[in-house]
Each structure stands twice: as C-alpha cells, then as structure tokens.
Amino acid sequence: MQRASRERIRTRNQHKRWLALARARGLPIPVLPANLFRKRLRAGGCGNSRCWLCHGDKLSQRLTPQGRRAAAHFAEAISDLDA
C-alpha cells in the first residue's frame, strides 16, 4: 500500500478523468469513493500495519471477496473431480 499513498494525487486525477469520460459517454456512474481500486481493495489507511481499524480483515484473517471467489471455484473444481 505504500505505492497507493505515494500516488494519491495521481489516483484522484485518474478517477476524475474517468468520471468525466463516463459522463461524456452517458455511462452509469457507480457511487464508489476514489480510494477503491479496480479489484475493490481499499487504498490507504493510517500507515500502521497492526491497526485493527484499518486492517481488521487482514489481522482477523478474513478472506477478501477475491479470496472467497477463489475458494468457491476451488471447491467446485474438487467436487467436479469427485463426480
């Protein structure tokens, strides 16, 4: 996440350009804050890697949405092999 904090201005400007392009083309604009990336991971935080407020999911070892999808696909592949 260090890169995200270093490139905060670039991320904000890129988000503004994308919103302008979406409005110009008449695309629906999802209501997402600028600090969410394409894979729905939040950028930033307080900088303390042990902060439960910013990194509670990581510290409690909860799966990310991407990890849950991967686990579901893996379970489905295993069940297909058994059949």
MDTraj code that builds the backbone (N, CA, C; nanometers):
import mdtraj as md
import numpy as np

residues = "MET GLN ARG ALA SER ARG GLU ARG ILE ARG THR ARG ASN GLN HIS LYS ARG TRP LEU ALA LEU ALA ARG ALA ARG GLY LEU PRO ILE PRO VAL LEU PRO ALA ASN LEU PHE ARG LYS ARG LEU ARG ALA GLY GLY CYS GLY ASN SER ARG CYS TRP LEU CYS HIS GLY ASP LYS LEU SER GLN ARG LEU THR PRO GLN GLY ARG ARG ALA ALA ALA HIS PHE ALA GLU ALA ILE SER ASP LEU ASP ALA".split()
xyz = np.array([
    [0.0798, -0.1202, 0.0000],
    [0.0000, 0.0000, 0.0000],
    [0.0845, 0.1272, 0.0000],
    [0.2157, 0.1129, 0.0045],
    [0.2992, 0.2329, 0.0017],
    [0.2842, 0.3055, -0.1306],
    [0.2731, 0.2286, -0.2386],
    [0.2592, 0.2923, -0.3691],
    [0.1308, 0.3733, -0.3751],
    [0.0246, 0.3214, -0.3124],
    [-0.1029, 0.3922, -0.3145],
    [-0.0925, 0.5262, -0.2433],
    [-0.0195, 0.5307, -0.1336],
    [-0.0072, 0.6574, -0.0621],
    [0.0842, 0.7542, -0.1374],
    [0.1839, 0.7015, -0.2070],
    [0.2712, 0.7889, -0.2849],
    [0.1997, 0.8441, -0.4069],
    [0.1068, 0.7695, -0.4617],
    [0.0398, 0.8099, -0.5855],
    [-0.1034, 0.8556, -0.5610],
    [-0.1302, 0.9109, -0.4439],
    [-0.2663, 0.9549, -0.4104],
    [-0.3182, 1.0596, -0.5086],
    [-0.2346, 1.1559, -0.5435],
    [-0.2770, 1.2623, -0.6358],
    [-0.3052, 1.2045, -0.7733],
    [-0.2182, 1.1155, -0.8196],
    [-0.2399, 1.0519, -0.9497],
    [-0.3688, 0.9713, -0.9497],
    [-0.3954, 0.8986, -0.8408],
    [-0.5173, 0.8187, -0.8304],
    [-0.6403, 0.9082, -0.8354],
    [-0.6361, 1.0193, -0.7628],
    [-0.7501, 1.1120, -0.7614],
    [-0.7740, 1.1713, -0.9001],
    [-0.6664, 1.2118, -0.9670],
    [-0.6801, 1.2707, -1.1008],
    [-0.7315, 1.1683, -1.2013],
    [-0.6834, 1.0455, -1.1914],
    [-0.7300, 0.9402, -1.2811],
    [-0.8792, 0.9136, -1.2594],
    [-0.9220, 0.9147, -1.1331],
    [-1.0638, 0.8932, -1.1020],
    [-1.1487, 1.0066, -1.1594],
    [-1.0999, 1.1317, -1.1487],
    [-1.1725, 1.2458, -1.2047],
    [-1.1832, 1.2351, -1.3571],
    [-1.0726, 1.1930, -1.4221],
    [-1.0765, 1.1773, -1.5683],
    [-1.1756, 1.0696, -1.6086],
    [-1.1793, 0.9590, -1.5314],
    [-1.2721, 0.8515, -1.5633],
    [-1.4165, 0.8983, -1.5467],
    [-1.4459, 0.9751, -1.4412],
    [-1.5814, 1.0265, -1.4215],
    [-1.6219, 1.1189, -1.5361],
    [-1.5297, 1.2043, -1.5811],
    [-1.5595, 1.2954, -1.6922],
    [-1.5873, 1.2155, -1.8197],
    [-1.5095, 1.1130, -1.8457],
    [-1.5302, 1.0298, -1.9637],
    [-1.6643, 0.9561, -1.9563],
    [-1.6969, 0.9043, -1.8383],
    [-1.8234, 0.8324, -1.8225],
    [-1.9421, 0.9256, -1.8430],
    [-1.9319, 1.0473, -1.7901],
    [-2.0411, 1.1442, -1.8095],
    [-2.0550, 1.1816, -1.9567],
    [-1.9424, 1.1988, -2.0272],
    [-1.9456, 1.2372, -2.1682],
    [-2.0081, 1.1279, -2.2536],
    [-1.9860, 1.0029, -2.2169],
    [-2.0423, 0.8922, -2.2948],
    [-2.1793, 0.8482, -2.2469],
    [-2.2269, 0.9077, -2.1386],
    [-2.3588, 0.8734, -2.0874],
    [-2.3637, 0.7392, -2.0157],
    [-2.2506, 0.6958, -1.9619],
    [-2.2459, 0.5686, -1.8897],
    [-2.2952, 0.5866, -1.7467],
    [-2.3533, 0.4822, -1.6882],
    [-2.3924, 0.4939, -1.5477],
    [-2.2670, 0.5026, -1.4601],
    [-2.2728, 0.5908, -1.3631],
    [-2.1568, 0.6139, -1.2772],
    [-2.1822, 0.5479, -1.1425],
    [-2.1049, 0.4456, -1.1074],
    [-2.1227, 0.3826, -0.9760],
    [-2.0760, 0.4774, -0.8657],
    [-2.1424, 0.4690, -0.7537],
    [-2.1084, 0.5567, -0.6424],
    [-2.0017, 0.4872, -0.5582],
    [-1.8761, 0.5040, -0.5988],
    [-1.7624, 0.4466, -0.5278],
    [-1.6648, 0.5583, -0.4945],
    [-1.6055, 0.5534, -0.3777],
    [-1.5042, 0.6549, -0.3471],
    [-1.3795, 0.6363, -0.4328],
    [-1.3007, 0.7403, -0.4444],
    [-1.1826, 0.7378, -0.5310],
    [-1.0741, 0.6465, -0.4775],
    [-1.0808, 0.6052, -0.3506],
    [-0.9721, 0.5238, -0.2975],
    [-0.9976, 0.3745, -0.3115],
    [-1.0985, 0.3345, -0.3864],
    [-1.1193, 0.1932, -0.4153],
    [-1.0619, 0.1638, -0.5530],
    [-0.9807, 0.0606, -0.5607],
    [-0.9201, 0.0258, -0.6870],
    [-1.0069, -0.0719, -0.7649],
    [-0.9613, -0.1098, -0.8823],
    [-1.0369, -0.1944, -0.9730],
    [-1.0776, -0.3254, -0.9083],
    [-0.9910, -0.3838, -0.8258],
    [-1.0223, -0.5119, -0.7641],
    [-1.0952, -0.4959, -0.6316],
    [-1.1503, -0.3776, -0.6077],
    [-1.2310, -0.3473, -0.4899],
    [-1.1516, -0.3526, -0.3602],
    [-1.0218, -0.3286, -0.3686],
    [-0.9414, -0.3210, -0.2477],
    [-0.9225, -0.1754, -0.2119],
    [-0.9344, -0.1450, -0.0845],
    [-0.9245, -0.0071, -0.0392],
    [-0.7790, 0.0340, -0.0285],
    [-0.7504, 0.1518, -0.0725],
    [-0.6147, 0.2042, -0.0646],
    [-0.6019, 0.2945, 0.0572],
    [-0.4864, 0.2995, 0.1131],
    [-0.4601, 0.3937, 0.2204],
    [-0.4667, 0.3319, 0.3572],
    [-0.5122, 0.4088, 0.4517],
    [-0.5129, 0.3676, 0.5909],
    [-0.4231, 0.4610, 0.6692],
    [-0.4011, 0.4264, 0.7956],
    [-0.3216, 0.5141, 0.8817],
    [-0.1721, 0.4893, 0.8676],
    [-0.1319, 0.3837, 0.8012],
    [0.0092, 0.3533, 0.7857],
    [0.0599, 0.2532, 0.8875],
    [-0.0181, 0.2243, 0.9897],
    [0.0208, 0.1259, 1.0905],
    [-0.0337, -0.0099, 1.0480],
    [0.0535, -0.1051, 1.0194],
    [0.0086, -0.2340, 0.9678],
    [-0.0631, -0.3182, 1.0725],
    [-0.0555, -0.2807, 1.1994],
    [-0.1226, -0.3538, 1.3066],
    [-0.2482, -0.2821, 1.3571],
    [-0.2967, -0.1849, 1.2832],
    [-0.4154, -0.1098, 1.3238],
    [-0.5405, -0.1915, 1.2911],
    [-0.6188, -0.2246, 1.3921],
    [-0.7383, -0.3059, 1.3703],
    [-0.8461, -0.2261, 1.2976],
    [-0.8427, -0.0959, 1.3072],
    [-0.9433, -0.0149, 1.2392],
    [-0.9222, -0.0167, 1.0876],
    [-0.7972, -0.0057, 1.0448],
    [-0.7665, -0.0021, 0.9019],
    [-0.7446, -0.1408, 0.8423],
    [-0.6924, -0.2347, 0.9215],
    [-0.6532, -0.3651, 0.8692],
    [-0.7204, -0.4787, 0.9445],
    [-0.8445, -0.4582, 0.9877],
    [-0.9143, -0.5604, 1.0648],
    [-0.9344, -0.6904, 0.9885],
    [-0.9644, -0.6803, 0.8606],
    [-0.9847, -0.8014, 0.7798],
    [-0.8561, -0.8828, 0.7692],
    [-0.7452, -0.8147, 0.7518],
    [-0.6172, -0.8843, 0.7389],
    [-0.5771, -0.9482, 0.8717],
    [-0.5923, -0.8740, 0.9805],
    [-0.5478, -0.9239, 1.1102],
    [-0.6358, -1.0374, 1.1617],
    [-0.7646, -1.0357, 1.1295],
    [-0.8525, -1.1451, 1.1715],
    [-0.8535, -1.2582, 1.0696],
    [-0.7759, -1.2434, 0.9619],
    [-0.7583, -1.3434, 0.8566],
    [-0.8896, -1.3780, 0.7869],
    [-0.9758, -1.2766, 0.7687],
    [-1.0960, -1.2948, 0.6877],
    [-1.0573, -1.2877, 0.5405],
    [-1.1240, -1.3652, 0.4597],
    [-1.0938, -1.3653, 0.3163],
    [-1.1469, -1.2386, 0.2505],
    [-1.0738, -1.1925, 0.1510],
    [-1.1212, -1.0822, 0.0690],
    [-1.2267, -1.1368, -0.0268],
    [-1.3054, -1.0509, -0.0906],
    [-1.4011, -1.1011, -0.1902],
    [-1.3335, -1.1840, -0.2985],
    [-1.2153, -1.1437, -0.3406],
    [-1.1413, -1.2190, -0.4414],
    [-1.1013, -1.3562, -0.3858],
    [-1.0628, -1.3616, -0.2600],
    [-1.0263, -1.4886, -0.1975],
    [-1.1457, -1.5809, -0.1804],
    [-1.2628, -1.5225, -0.1486],
    [-1.3845, -1.6035, -0.1366],
    [-1.4240, -1.6635, -0.2712],
    [-1.4106, -1.5849, -0.3776],
    [-1.4415, -1.6383, -0.5108],
    [-1.3453, -1.7508, -0.5479],
    [-1.2180, -1.7327, -0.5163],
    [-1.1188, -1.8352, -0.5476],
    [-1.1476, -1.9627, -0.4690],
    [-1.1850, -1.9504, -0.3415],
    [-1.2164, -2.0674, -0.2597],
    [-1.3399, -2.1396, -0.3137],
    [-1.4399, -2.0629, -0.3592],
    [-1.5603, -2.1242, -0.4146],
    [-1.5285, -2.1983, -0.5443],
    [-1.4461, -2.1375, -0.6299],
    [-1.4085, -2.2039, -0.7551],
    [-1.3273, -2.3303, -0.7283],
    [-1.2394, -2.3243, -0.6278],
    [-1.1598, -2.4403, -0.5934],
    [-1.2489, -2.5534, -0.5422],
    [-1.3451, -2.5210, -0.4559],
    [-1.4360, -2.6228, -0.4028],
    [-1.5188, -2.6839, -0.5154],
    [-1.5600, -2.6011, -0.6106],
    [-1.6378, -2.6504, -0.7239],
    [-1.5533, -2.7432, -0.8113],
    [-1.4260, -2.7080, -0.8317],
    [-1.3377, -2.7926, -0.9122],
    [-1.3126, -2.9265, -0.8434],
    [-1.2985, -2.9260, -0.7122],
    [-1.2775, -3.0501, -0.6375],
    [-1.4020, -3.1380, -0.6451],
    [-1.5210, -3.0766, -0.6356],
    [-1.6437, -3.1552, -0.6432],
    [-1.6629, -3.2141, -0.7834],
    [-1.6171, -3.1420, -0.8868],
    [-1.6248, -3.1947, -1.0227],
    [-1.5308, -3.3139, -1.0404],
    [-1.4151, -3.3105, -0.9746],
    [-1.3222, -3.4217, -0.9832],
    [-1.3773, -3.5471, -0.9139],
    [-1.4509, -3.5267, -0.8059],
    [-1.5094, -3.6415, -0.7342],
    [-1.6183, -3.7082, -0.8143],
    [-1.6887, -3.6329, -0.8960],
    [-1.8018, -3.6876, -0.9722],
    [-1.7591, -3.7677, -1.0918],
])
top = md.Topology()
chain = top.add_chain()
for i, resn in enumerate(residues, 1):
    res = top.add_residue(resn, chain, resSeq=i)
    for name in ("N", "CA", "C"):
        top.add_atom(name, md.element.get_by_symbol(name[0]), res)
traj = md.Trajectory(xyz[None], top)
